[in-house]
């Protein structure tokens, strides 16, 4: 099952990884566990395999610089995300 939401691609510079915070309602719908393997589709362009975990400031996953470039996203701008386990 795919879950869709809009999130902000948070980061400081394009040379380092950014991250996307996953809303609580999506985390509750995904399989339970400390680490959850997912595929995140960013801006309906780029599929990114990721591991989601709680890192202290909310469930999130890293977006490497090559993925930011490939999906054409700007840092700290809203992106559309589709996540499936």
PyMOL Python script that loads the backbone (N, CA, C, O; Angstrom):
from pymol import cmd

cmd.read_pdbstr("""\
ATOM      1  N   UNK A   1       0.848  -1.179   0.000  1.00  0.00           N
ATOM      2  CA  UNK A   1       0.000   0.000   0.000  1.00  0.00           C
ATOM      3  C   UNK A   1       0.891   1.239   0.000  1.00  0.00           C
ATOM      4  O   UNK A   1       1.887   1.299   0.721  1.00  0.00           O
ATOM      5  N   UNK A   2       0.527   2.212  -0.805  1.00  0.00           N
ATOM      6  CA  UNK A   2       1.314   3.431  -0.921  1.00  0.00           C
ATOM      7  C   UNK A   2       0.681   4.547  -0.100  1.00  0.00           C
ATOM      8  O   UNK A   2      -0.541   4.696  -0.075  1.00  0.00           O
ATOM      9  N   UNK A   3       1.517   5.324   0.567  1.00  0.00           N
ATOM     10  CA  UNK A   3       1.053   6.458   1.378  1.00  0.00           C
ATOM     11  C   UNK A   3       1.657   7.723   0.795  1.00  0.00           C
ATOM     12  O   UNK A   3       2.865   7.787   0.567  1.00  0.00           O
ATOM     13  N   UNK A   4       0.826   8.731   0.551  1.00  0.00           N
ATOM     14  CA  UNK A   4       1.286   9.972  -0.070  1.00  0.00           C
ATOM     15  C   UNK A   4       1.164  11.129   0.907  1.00  0.00           C
ATOM     16  O   UNK A   4       0.208  11.219   1.677  1.00  0.00           O
ATOM     17  N   UNK A   5       2.151  12.010   0.859  1.00  0.00           N
ATOM     18  CA  UNK A   5       2.107  13.218   1.676  1.00  0.00           C
ATOM     19  C   UNK A   5       3.062  14.247   1.083  1.00  0.00           C
ATOM     20  O   UNK A   5       3.888  13.926   0.229  1.00  0.00           O
ATOM     21  N   UNK A   6       2.939  15.470   1.541  1.00  0.00           N
ATOM     22  CA  UNK A   6       3.857  16.543   1.152  1.00  0.00           C
ATOM     23  C   UNK A   6       4.717  16.871   2.358  1.00  0.00           C
ATOM     24  O   UNK A   6       4.216  16.977   3.477  1.00  0.00           O
ATOM     25  N   UNK A   7       6.012  17.031   2.130  1.00  0.00           N
ATOM     26  CA  UNK A   7       6.944  17.313   3.227  1.00  0.00           C
ATOM     27  C   UNK A   7       7.975  18.318   2.747  1.00  0.00           C
ATOM     28  O   UNK A   7       8.085  18.594   1.553  1.00  0.00           O
ATOM     29  N   UNK A   8       8.715  18.851   3.679  1.00  0.00           N
ATOM     30  CA  UNK A   8       9.790  19.784   3.350  1.00  0.00           C
ATOM     31  C   UNK A   8      11.103  19.009   3.305  1.00  0.00           C
ATOM     32  O   UNK A   8      11.397  18.222   4.206  1.00  0.00           O
ATOM     33  N   UNK A   9      11.884  19.231   2.263  1.00  0.00           N
ATOM     34  CA  UNK A   9      13.194  18.609   2.113  1.00  0.00           C
ATOM     35  C   UNK A   9      14.190  19.466   2.892  1.00  0.00           C
ATOM     36  O   UNK A   9      14.662  20.488   2.394  1.00  0.00           O
ATOM     37  N   UNK A  10      14.503  19.051   4.102  1.00  0.00           N
ATOM     38  CA  UNK A  10      15.308  19.881   5.005  1.00  0.00           C
ATOM     39  C   UNK A  10      16.798  19.606   4.836  1.00  0.00           C
ATOM     40  O   UNK A  10      17.239  18.457   4.826  1.00  0.00           O
ATOM     41  N   UNK A  11      17.557  20.683   4.705  1.00  0.00           N
ATOM     42  CA  UNK A  11      18.995  20.545   4.553  1.00  0.00           C
ATOM     43  C   UNK A  11      19.679  21.893   4.578  1.00  0.00           C
ATOM     44  O   UNK A  11      19.033  22.936   4.485  1.00  0.00           O
ATOM     45  N   UNK A  12      21.008  21.859   4.706  1.00  0.00           N
ATOM     46  CA  UNK A  12      21.770  23.097   4.788  1.00  0.00           C
ATOM     47  C   UNK A  12      22.483  23.433   3.488  1.00  0.00           C
ATOM     48  O   UNK A  12      22.530  24.602   3.103  1.00  0.00           O
ATOM     49  N   UNK A  13      23.040  22.440   2.802  1.00  0.00           N
ATOM     50  CA  UNK A  13      23.672  22.719   1.511  1.00  0.00           C
ATOM     51  C   UNK A  13      23.517  21.514   0.598  1.00  0.00           C
ATOM     52  O   UNK A  13      23.344  20.387   1.061  1.00  0.00           O
ATOM     53  N   UNK A  14      23.582  21.765  -0.702  1.00  0.00           N
ATOM     54  CA  UNK A  14      23.314  20.716  -1.694  1.00  0.00           C
ATOM     55  C   UNK A  14      24.409  19.651  -1.737  1.00  0.00           C
ATOM     56  O   UNK A  14      24.196  18.583  -2.311  1.00  0.00           O
ATOM     57  N   UNK A  15      25.554  19.910  -1.154  1.00  0.00           N
ATOM     58  CA  UNK A  15      26.651  18.937  -1.181  1.00  0.00           C
ATOM     59  C   UNK A  15      26.498  17.854  -0.117  1.00  0.00           C
ATOM     60  O   UNK A  15      27.167  16.822  -0.186  1.00  0.00           O
ATOM     61  N   UNK A  16      25.623  18.076   0.868  1.00  0.00           N
ATOM     62  CA  UNK A  16      25.426  17.074   1.916  1.00  0.00           C
ATOM     63  C   UNK A  16      23.993  16.551   1.852  1.00  0.00           C
ATOM     64  O   UNK A  16      23.136  17.116   1.172  1.00  0.00           O
ATOM     65  N   UNK A  17      23.761  15.474   2.568  1.00  0.00           N
ATOM     66  CA  UNK A  17      22.432  14.848   2.553  1.00  0.00           C
ATOM     67  C   UNK A  17      21.410  15.740   3.240  1.00  0.00           C
ATOM     68  O   UNK A  17      21.725  16.467   4.181  1.00  0.00           O
ATOM     69  N   UNK A  18      20.192  15.667   2.753  1.00  0.00           N
ATOM     70  CA  UNK A  18      19.060  16.347   3.378  1.00  0.00           C
ATOM     71  C   UNK A  18      18.194  15.264   4.017  1.00  0.00           C
ATOM     72  O   UNK A  18      18.534  14.083   3.952  1.00  0.00           O
ATOM     73  N   UNK A  19      17.091  15.652   4.628  1.00  0.00           N
ATOM     74  CA  UNK A  19      16.201  14.640   5.175  1.00  0.00           C
ATOM     75  C   UNK A  19      14.742  15.066   5.025  1.00  0.00           C
ATOM     76  O   UNK A  19      14.425  16.247   4.880  1.00  0.00           O
ATOM     77  N   UNK A  20      13.881  14.072   5.063  1.00  0.00           N
ATOM     78  CA  UNK A  20      12.440  14.268   4.985  1.00  0.00           C
ATOM     79  C   UNK A  20      11.828  13.696   6.244  1.00  0.00           C
ATOM     80  O   UNK A  20      12.085  12.540   6.580  1.00  0.00           O
ATOM     81  N   UNK A  21      11.027  14.471   6.947  1.00  0.00           N
ATOM     82  CA  UNK A  21      10.300  13.967   8.110  1.00  0.00           C
ATOM     83  C   UNK A  21       9.021  13.287   7.638  1.00  0.00           C
ATOM     84  O   UNK A  21       8.277  13.825   6.818  1.00  0.00           O
ATOM     85  N   UNK A  22       8.784  12.105   8.168  1.00  0.00           N
ATOM     86  CA  UNK A  22       7.611  11.321   7.794  1.00  0.00           C
ATOM     87  C   UNK A  22       6.506  11.564   8.828  1.00  0.00           C
ATOM     88  O   UNK A  22       6.749  11.428  10.027  1.00  0.00           O
ATOM     89  N   UNK A  23       5.300  11.922   8.382  1.00  0.00           N
ATOM     90  CA  UNK A  23       4.209  12.175   9.336  1.00  0.00           C
ATOM     91  C   UNK A  23       3.859  10.940  10.161  1.00  0.00           C
ATOM     92  O   UNK A  23       4.048   9.805   9.724  1.00  0.00           O
ATOM     93  N   UNK A  24       3.355  11.187  11.344  1.00  0.00           N
ATOM     94  CA  UNK A  24       3.007  10.107  12.272  1.00  0.00           C
ATOM     95  C   UNK A  24       1.965   9.155  11.686  1.00  0.00           C
ATOM     96  O   UNK A  24       2.041   7.948  11.913  1.00  0.00           O
ATOM     97  N   UNK A  25       0.989   9.683  10.930  1.00  0.00           N
ATOM     98  CA  UNK A  25      -0.056   8.803  10.388  1.00  0.00           C
ATOM     99  C   UNK A  25       0.517   7.808   9.380  1.00  0.00           C
ATOM    100  O   UNK A  25      -0.007   6.702   9.246  1.00  0.00           O
ATOM    101  N   UNK A  26       1.583   8.182   8.671  1.00  0.00           N
ATOM    102  CA  UNK A  26       2.228   7.255   7.741  1.00  0.00           C
ATOM    103  C   UNK A  26       3.008   6.202   8.514  1.00  0.00           C
ATOM    104  O   UNK A  26       2.947   5.018   8.182  1.00  0.00           O
ATOM    105  N   UNK A  27       3.745   6.623   9.547  1.00  0.00           N
ATOM    106  CA  UNK A  27       4.510   5.662  10.347  1.00  0.00           C
ATOM    107  C   UNK A  27       3.605   4.618  10.986  1.00  0.00           C
ATOM    108  O   UNK A  27       3.964   3.443  11.060  1.00  0.00           O
ATOM    109  N   UNK A  28       2.443   5.038  11.442  1.00  0.00           N
ATOM    110  CA  UNK A  28       1.517   4.073  12.064  1.00  0.00           C
ATOM    111  C   UNK A  28       0.976   3.073  11.059  1.00  0.00           C
ATOM    112  O   UNK A  28       0.628   1.954  11.435  1.00  0.00           O
ATOM    113  N   UNK A  29       0.897   3.452   9.785  1.00  0.00           N
ATOM    114  CA  UNK A  29       0.360   2.565   8.758  1.00  0.00           C
ATOM    115  C   UNK A  29       1.412   1.598   8.204  1.00  0.00           C
ATOM    116  O   UNK A  29       1.064   0.574   7.615  1.00  0.00           O
ATOM    117  N   UNK A  30       2.704   1.923   8.392  1.00  0.00           N
ATOM    118  CA  UNK A  30       3.773   1.046   7.901  1.00  0.00           C
ATOM    119  C   UNK A  30       3.981  -0.131   8.854  1.00  0.00           C
ATOM    120  O   UNK A  30       3.545  -0.074  10.004  1.00  0.00           O
ATOM    121  N   UNK A  31       4.648  -1.208   8.389  1.00  0.00           N
ATOM    122  CA  UNK A  31       4.913  -2.337   9.286  1.00  0.00           C
ATOM    123  C   UNK A  31       5.668  -1.874  10.530  1.00  0.00           C
ATOM    124  O   UNK A  31       6.503  -0.972  10.462  1.00  0.00           O
ATOM    125  N   UNK A  32       5.363  -2.502  11.666  1.00  0.00           N
ATOM    126  CA  UNK A  32       5.947  -2.084  12.931  1.00  0.00           C
ATOM    127  C   UNK A  32       7.396  -2.524  13.023  1.00  0.00           C
ATOM    128  O   UNK A  32       7.759  -3.575  12.494  1.00  0.00           O
ATOM    129  N   UNK A  33       8.214  -1.749  13.675  1.00  0.00           N
ATOM    130  CA  UNK A  33       9.602  -2.104  13.929  1.00  0.00           C
ATOM    131  C   UNK A  33      10.452  -0.868  14.114  1.00  0.00           C
ATOM    132  O   UNK A  33      10.078   0.228  13.693  1.00  0.00           O
ATOM    133  N   UNK A  34      11.605  -1.051  14.750  1.00  0.00           N
ATOM    134  CA  UNK A  34      12.498   0.083  14.967  1.00  0.00           C
ATOM    135  C   UNK A  34      13.007   0.631  13.638  1.00  0.00           C
ATOM    136  O   UNK A  34      13.073   1.845  13.448  1.00  0.00           O
ATOM    137  N   UNK A  35      13.367  -0.265  12.719  1.00  0.00           N
ATOM    138  CA  UNK A  35      13.810   0.113  11.388  1.00  0.00           C
ATOM    139  C   UNK A  35      12.806  -0.422  10.377  1.00  0.00           C
ATOM    140  O   UNK A  35      12.458  -1.602  10.417  1.00  0.00           O
ATOM    141  N   UNK A  36      12.346   0.416   9.485  1.00  0.00           N
ATOM    142  CA  UNK A  36      11.375   0.011   8.472  1.00  0.00           C
ATOM    143  C   UNK A  36      11.968   0.325   7.100  1.00  0.00           C
ATOM    144  O   UNK A  36      12.277   1.478   6.802  1.00  0.00           O
ATOM    145  N   UNK A  37      12.125  -0.707   6.265  1.00  0.00           N
ATOM    146  CA  UNK A  37      12.632  -0.500   4.905  1.00  0.00           C
ATOM    147  C   UNK A  37      11.487  -0.052   4.014  1.00  0.00           C
ATOM    148  O   UNK A  37      10.429  -0.681   3.993  1.00  0.00           O
ATOM    149  N   UNK A  38      11.693   1.032   3.279  1.00  0.00           N
ATOM    150  CA  UNK A  38      10.674   1.569   2.397  1.00  0.00           C
ATOM    151  C   UNK A  38      11.306   1.991   1.074  1.00  0.00           C
ATOM    152  O   UNK A  38      12.527   2.081   0.945  1.00  0.00           O
ATOM    153  N   UNK A  39      10.447   2.245   0.107  1.00  0.00           N
ATOM    154  CA  UNK A  39      10.853   2.913  -1.127  1.00  0.00           C
ATOM    155  C   UNK A  39      10.068   4.215  -1.160  1.00  0.00           C
ATOM    156  O   UNK A  39       8.838   4.214  -1.115  1.00  0.00           O
ATOM    157  N   UNK A  40      10.794   5.325  -1.238  1.00  0.00           N
ATOM    158  CA  UNK A  40      10.159   6.639  -1.277  1.00  0.00           C
ATOM    159  C   UNK A  40      10.298   7.203  -2.685  1.00  0.00           C
ATOM    160  O   UNK A  40      11.399   7.267  -3.232  1.00  0.00           O
ATOM    161  N   UNK A  41       9.180   7.610  -3.265  1.00  0.00           N
ATOM    162  CA  UNK A  41       9.199   8.240  -4.593  1.00  0.00           C
ATOM    163  C   UNK A  41       9.093   9.744  -4.372  1.00  0.00           C
ATOM    164  O   UNK A  41       8.106  10.227  -3.818  1.00  0.00           O
ATOM    165  N   UNK A  42      10.112  10.482  -4.807  1.00  0.00           N
ATOM    166  CA  UNK A  42      10.178  11.916  -4.556  1.00  0.00           C
ATOM    167  C   UNK A  42       9.768  12.676  -5.814  1.00  0.00           C
ATOM    168  O   UNK A  42      10.318  12.457  -6.894  1.00  0.00           O
ATOM    169  N   UNK A  43       8.793  13.574  -5.659  1.00  0.00           N
ATOM    170  CA  UNK A  43       8.286  14.407  -6.761  1.00  0.00           C
ATOM    171  C   UNK A  43       7.851  13.584  -7.970  1.00  0.00           C
ATOM    172  O   UNK A  43       7.939  14.055  -9.104  1.00  0.00           O
ATOM    173  N   UNK A  44       7.386  12.368  -7.738  1.00  0.00           N
ATOM    174  CA  UNK A  44       6.950  11.463  -8.808  1.00  0.00           C
ATOM    175  C   UNK A  44       8.019  11.254  -9.872  1.00  0.00           C
ATOM    176  O   UNK A  44       7.700  10.971 -11.027  1.00  0.00           O
ATOM    177  N   UNK A  45       9.297  11.392  -9.485  1.00  0.00           N
ATOM    178  CA  UNK A  45      10.398  11.285 -10.434  1.00  0.00           C
ATOM    179  C   UNK A  45      11.422  10.236 -10.017  1.00  0.00           C
ATOM    180  O   UNK A  45      11.824   9.409 -10.835  1.00  0.00           O
ATOM    181  N   UNK A  46      11.849  10.259  -8.753  1.00  0.00           N
ATOM    182  CA  UNK A  46      12.996   9.471  -8.317  1.00  0.00           C
ATOM    183  C   UNK A  46      12.605   8.512  -7.207  1.00  0.00           C
ATOM    184  O   UNK A  46      12.060   8.932  -6.186  1.00  0.00           O
ATOM    185  N   UNK A  47      12.882   7.201  -7.399  1.00  0.00           N
ATOM    186  CA  UNK A  47      12.643   6.193  -6.361  1.00  0.00           C
ATOM    187  C   UNK A  47      13.893   6.043  -5.510  1.00  0.00           C
ATOM    188  O   UNK A  47      14.990   5.822  -6.022  1.00  0.00           O
ATOM    189  N   UNK A  48      13.707   6.167  -4.200  1.00  0.00           N
ATOM    190  CA  UNK A  48      14.824   6.102  -3.274  1.00  0.00           C
ATOM    191  C   UNK A  48      14.558   5.036  -2.217  1.00  0.00           C
ATOM    192  O   UNK A  48      13.650   5.205  -1.404  1.00  0.00           O
ATOM    193  N   UNK A  49      15.339   3.918  -2.201  1.00  0.00           N
ATOM    194  CA  UNK A  49      15.204   2.957  -1.106  1.00  0.00           C
ATOM    195  C   UNK A  49      15.748   3.606   0.169  1.00  0.00           C
ATOM    196  O   UNK A  49      16.803   4.239   0.146  1.00  0.00           O
ATOM    197  N   UNK A  50      15.039   3.449   1.258  1.00  0.00           N
ATOM    198  CA  UNK A  50      15.444   4.109   2.501  1.00  0.00           C
ATOM    199  C   UNK A  50      15.070   3.253   3.700  1.00  0.00           C
ATOM    200  O   UNK A  50      14.221   2.366   3.613  1.00  0.00           O
ATOM    201  N   UNK A  51      15.720   3.536   4.814  1.00  0.00           N
ATOM    202  CA  UNK A  51      15.362   2.940   6.091  1.00  0.00           C
ATOM    203  C   UNK A  51      14.864   4.064   6.977  1.00  0.00           C
ATOM    204  O   UNK A  51      15.564   5.055   7.189  1.00  0.00           O
ATOM    205  N   UNK A  52      13.663   3.911   7.492  1.00  0.00           N
ATOM    206  CA  UNK A  52      13.081   4.935   8.359  1.00  0.00           C
ATOM    207  C   UNK A  52      13.260   4.501   9.798  1.00  0.00           C
ATOM    208  O   UNK A  52      12.994   3.353  10.154  1.00  0.00           O
ATOM    209  N   UNK A  53      13.715   5.437  10.625  1.00  0.00           N
ATOM    210  CA  UNK A  53      13.816   5.177  12.052  1.00  0.00           C
ATOM    211  C   UNK A  53      13.582   6.476  12.796  1.00  0.00           C
ATOM    212  O   UNK A  53      13.635   7.559  12.212  1.00  0.00           O
ATOM    213  N   UNK A  54      13.324   6.360  14.081  1.00  0.00           N
ATOM    214  CA  UNK A  54      13.134   7.545  14.899  1.00  0.00           C
ATOM    215  C   UNK A  54      14.505   8.009  15.368  1.00  0.00           C
ATOM    216  O   UNK A  54      15.209   7.283  16.071  1.00  0.00           O
ATOM    217  N   UNK A  55      14.882   9.225  14.975  1.00  0.00           N
ATOM    218  CA  UNK A  55      16.215   9.736  15.306  1.00  0.00           C
ATOM    219  C   UNK A  55      16.163  10.878  16.319  1.00  0.00           C
ATOM    220  O   UNK A  55      17.104  11.666  16.412  1.00  0.00           O
ATOM    221  N   UNK A  56      15.086  10.972  17.068  1.00  0.00           N
ATOM    222  CA  UNK A  56      15.017  11.964  18.133  1.00  0.00           C
ATOM    223  C   UNK A  56      14.157  13.161  17.820  1.00  0.00           C
ATOM    224  O   UNK A  56      13.570  13.752  18.726  1.00  0.00           O
ATOM    225  N   UNK A  57      14.067  13.539  16.536  1.00  0.00           N
ATOM    226  CA  UNK A  57      13.246  14.698  16.195  1.00  0.00           C
ATOM    227  C   UNK A  57      12.122  14.313  15.259  1.00  0.00           C
ATOM    228  O   UNK A  57      11.561  15.166  14.572  1.00  0.00           O
ATOM    229  N   UNK A  58      11.794  13.052  15.228  1.00  0.00           N
ATOM    230  CA  UNK A  58      10.692  12.568  14.406  1.00  0.00           C
ATOM    231  C   UNK A  58      11.196  11.545  13.406  1.00  0.00           C
ATOM    232  O   UNK A  58      12.366  11.580  13.025  1.00  0.00           O
ATOM    233  N   UNK A  59      10.344  10.645  12.979  1.00  0.00           N
ATOM    234  CA  UNK A  59      10.744   9.641  11.999  1.00  0.00           C
ATOM    235  C   UNK A  59      11.178  10.340  10.709  1.00  0.00           C
ATOM    236  O   UNK A  59      10.480  11.229  10.221  1.00  0.00           O
ATOM    237  N   UNK A  60      12.311   9.947  10.163  1.00  0.00           N
ATOM    238  CA  UNK A  60      12.789  10.607   8.963  1.00  0.00           C
ATOM    239  C   UNK A  60      13.675   9.664   8.161  1.00  0.00           C
ATOM    240  O   UNK A  60      14.067   8.599   8.638  1.00  0.00           O
ATOM    241  N   UNK A  61      13.984  10.078   6.925  1.00  0.00           N
ATOM    242  CA  UNK A  61      14.960   9.340   6.136  1.00  0.00           C
ATOM    243  C   UNK A  61      15.838  10.336   5.392  1.00  0.00           C
ATOM    244  O   UNK A  61      15.411  11.440   5.055  1.00  0.00           O
ATOM    245  N   UNK A  62      17.069   9.919   5.144  1.00  0.00           N
ATOM    246  CA  UNK A  62      18.034  10.777   4.467  1.00  0.00           C
ATOM    247  C   UNK A  62      17.823  10.733   2.959  1.00  0.00           C
ATOM    248  O   UNK A  62      17.448   9.706   2.392  1.00  0.00           O
ATOM    249  N   UNK A  63      18.073  11.877   2.329  1.00  0.00           N
ATOM    250  CA  UNK A  63      18.024  11.992   0.875  1.00  0.00           C
ATOM    251  C   UNK A  63      19.425  12.425   0.431  1.00  0.00           C
ATOM    252  O   UNK A  63      19.823  13.563   0.679  1.00  0.00           O
ATOM    253  N   UNK A  64      20.180  11.525  -0.225  1.00  0.00           N
ATOM    254  CA  UNK A  64      21.546  11.865  -0.619  1.00  0.00           C
ATOM    255  C   UNK A  64      21.573  12.935  -1.711  1.00  0.00           C
ATOM    256  O   UNK A  64      20.575  13.148  -2.399  1.00  0.00           O
ATOM    257  N   UNK A  65      22.715  13.605  -1.867  1.00  0.00           N
ATOM    258  CA  UNK A  65      22.806  14.689  -2.858  1.00  0.00           C
ATOM    259  C   UNK A  65      22.423  14.268  -4.276  1.00  0.00           C
ATOM    260  O   UNK A  65      21.790  15.046  -4.990  1.00  0.00           O
ATOM    261  N   UNK A  66      22.794  13.045  -4.706  1.00  0.00           N
ATOM    262  CA  UNK A  66      22.449  12.638  -6.074  1.00  0.00           C
ATOM    263  C   UNK A  66      20.939  12.507  -6.255  1.00  0.00           C
ATOM    264  O   UNK A  66      20.429  12.740  -7.351  1.00  0.00           O
ATOM    265  N   UNK A  67      20.215  12.137  -5.196  1.00  0.00           N
ATOM    266  CA  UNK A  67      18.755  12.029  -5.282  1.00  0.00           C
ATOM    267  C   UNK A  67      18.110  13.414  -5.345  1.00  0.00           C
ATOM    268  O   UNK A  67      17.125  13.608  -6.057  1.00  0.00           O
ATOM    269  N   UNK A  68      18.656  14.367  -4.611  1.00  0.00           N
ATOM    270  CA  UNK A  68      18.140  15.739  -4.649  1.00  0.00           C
ATOM    271  C   UNK A  68      18.278  16.287  -6.064  1.00  0.00           C
ATOM    272  O   UNK A  68      17.366  16.921  -6.594  1.00  0.00           O
ATOM    273  N   UNK A  69      19.438  16.030  -6.663  1.00  0.00           N
ATOM    274  CA  UNK A  69      19.696  16.479  -8.041  1.00  0.00           C
ATOM    275  C   UNK A  69      18.751  15.804  -9.027  1.00  0.00           C
ATOM    276  O   UNK A  69      18.187  16.459  -9.903  1.00  0.00           O
ATOM    277  N   UNK A  70      18.580  14.488  -8.882  1.00  0.00           N
ATOM    278  CA  UNK A  70      17.777  13.713  -9.832  1.00  0.00           C
ATOM    279  C   UNK A  70      16.302  14.083  -9.818  1.00  0.00           C
ATOM    280  O   UNK A  70      15.648  14.073 -10.861  1.00  0.00           O
ATOM    281  N   UNK A  71      15.773  14.410  -8.640  1.00  0.00           N
ATOM    282  CA  UNK A  71      14.335  14.722  -8.572  1.00  0.00           C
ATOM    283  C   UNK A  71      14.061  16.207  -8.786  1.00  0.00           C
ATOM    284  O   UNK A  71      12.901  16.617  -8.838  1.00  0.00           O
ATOM    285  N   UNK A  72      15.110  17.020  -8.912  1.00  0.00           N
ATOM    286  CA  UNK A  72      14.931  18.442  -9.191  1.00  0.00           C
ATOM    287  C   UNK A  72      14.340  19.222  -8.036  1.00  0.00           C
ATOM    288  O   UNK A  72      13.649  20.218  -8.249  1.00  0.00           O
ATOM    289  N   UNK A  73      14.603  18.782  -6.814  1.00  0.00           N
ATOM    290  CA  UNK A  73      14.043  19.448  -5.637  1.00  0.00           C
ATOM    291  C   UNK A  73      14.990  20.529  -5.141  1.00  0.00           C
ATOM    292  O   UNK A  73      16.206  20.436  -5.306  1.00  0.00           O
ATOM    293  N   UNK A  74      14.412  21.553  -4.533  1.00  0.00           N
ATOM    294  CA  UNK A  74      15.200  22.599  -3.893  1.00  0.00           C
ATOM    295  C   UNK A  74      15.195  22.338  -2.395  1.00  0.00           C
ATOM    296  O   UNK A  74      14.194  21.887  -1.840  1.00  0.00           O
ATOM    297  N   UNK A  75      16.312  22.621  -1.746  1.00  0.00           N
ATOM    298  CA  UNK A  75      16.377  22.438  -0.295  1.00  0.00           C
ATOM    299  C   UNK A  75      15.379  23.344   0.400  1.00  0.00           C
ATOM    300  O   UNK A  75      15.160  24.484  -0.009  1.00  0.00           O
ATOM    301  N   UNK A  76      14.779  22.819   1.456  1.00  0.00           N
ATOM    302  CA  UNK A  76      13.802  23.521   2.283  1.00  0.00           C
ATOM    303  C   UNK A  76      12.547  23.916   1.516  1.00  0.00           C
ATOM    304  O   UNK A  76      11.828  24.835   1.910  1.00  0.00           O
ATOM    305  N   UNK A  77      12.293  23.215   0.421  1.00  0.00           N
ATOM    306  CA  UNK A  77      11.072  23.430  -0.355  1.00  0.00           C
ATOM    307  C   UNK A  77      10.176  22.199  -0.198  1.00  0.00           C
ATOM    308  O   UNK A  77      10.672  21.102   0.061  1.00  0.00           O
ATOM    309  N   UNK A  78       8.876  22.372  -0.350  1.00  0.00           N
ATOM    310  CA  UNK A  78       7.971  21.211  -0.257  1.00  0.00           C
ATOM    311  C   UNK A  78       8.192  20.239  -1.424  1.00  0.00           C
ATOM    312  O   UNK A  78       8.393  20.651  -2.567  1.00  0.00           O
ATOM    313  N   UNK A  79       8.152  18.960  -1.112  1.00  0.00           N
ATOM    314  CA  UNK A  79       8.233  17.917  -2.131  1.00  0.00           C
ATOM    315  C   UNK A  79       7.085  16.941  -1.896  1.00  0.00           C
ATOM    316  O   UNK A  79       6.599  16.785  -0.777  1.00  0.00           O
ATOM    317  N   UNK A  80       6.665  16.287  -2.980  1.00  0.00           N
ATOM    318  CA  UNK A  80       5.630  15.263  -2.816  1.00  0.00           C
ATOM    319  C   UNK A  80       6.334  13.926  -2.625  1.00  0.00           C
ATOM    320  O   UNK A  80       7.293  13.609  -3.329  1.00  0.00           O
ATOM    321  N   UNK A  81       5.846  13.147  -1.665  1.00  0.00           N
ATOM    322  CA  UNK A  81       6.450  11.864  -1.314  1.00  0.00           C
ATOM    323  C   UNK A  81       5.378  10.786  -1.374  1.00  0.00           C
ATOM    324  O   UNK A  81       4.256  10.973  -0.903  1.00  0.00           O
ATOM    325  N   UNK A  82       5.749   9.658  -1.963  1.00  0.00           N
ATOM    326  CA  UNK A  82       4.918   8.454  -1.928  1.00  0.00           C
ATOM    327  C   UNK A  82       5.790   7.358  -1.328  1.00  0.00           C
ATOM    328  O   UNK A  82       6.870   7.068  -1.842  1.00  0.00           O
ATOM    329  N   UNK A  83       5.322   6.752  -0.242  1.00  0.00           N
ATOM    330  CA  UNK A  83       6.110   5.722   0.462  1.00  0.00           C
ATOM    331  C   UNK A  83       5.362   4.407   0.436  1.00  0.00           C
ATOM    332  O   UNK A  83       4.155   4.346   0.669  1.00  0.00           O
ATOM    333  N   UNK A  84       6.121   3.344   0.143  1.00  0.00           N
ATOM    334  CA  UNK A  84       5.559   1.992   0.255  1.00  0.00           C
ATOM    335  C   UNK A  84       6.589   1.103   0.926  1.00  0.00           C
ATOM    336  O   UNK A  84       7.793   1.262   0.724  1.00  0.00           O
ATOM    337  N   UNK A  85       6.110   0.183   1.713  1.00  0.00           N
ATOM    338  CA  UNK A  85       7.010  -0.724   2.436  1.00  0.00           C
ATOM    339  C   UNK A  85       7.608  -1.738   1.473  1.00  0.00           C
ATOM    340  O   UNK A  85       8.393  -2.592   1.885  1.00  0.00           O
TER     341      UNK A  85
END
""", "prot")
cmd.dss("prot")
cmd.show_as("cartoon", "prot")
cmd.util.cbc("prot")
cmd.orient("prot")
